Amino acid sequence: MPQFWIAIFFILLAVAQLYQSLQDINLPLPVYLGLGVVLAVASNAQSKFSFSQDRQQTLPQSQSADLAKNSVQTEPLTVPKNSD
């Protein structure tokens, strides 16, 4: 059991040293943007074909016409003039 705690101590020490050394690194903005794009692509790798035509759900023509009739029409807002 003491070997376990010694191993945990050295792992935490290594993590603390790594954290301190990573704080000193200054990367330019294009590197951050590139890493963000890579992260976005990697996180969406399984849903890469979600926008294909066979998976899109479309409304029948009659339902889309009914939705257009029942939509709320809004008027532009006007600000009353101050009569002071």
Secondary structure, DSSP 8 states (H G I E B T S, - for coil): -HHHHHHHHHHHHHHHHHHHHHHT----HHHHHHHHHHHHHHHTSTTTTTTSGGG-----HHHHHHHHHTS-------------
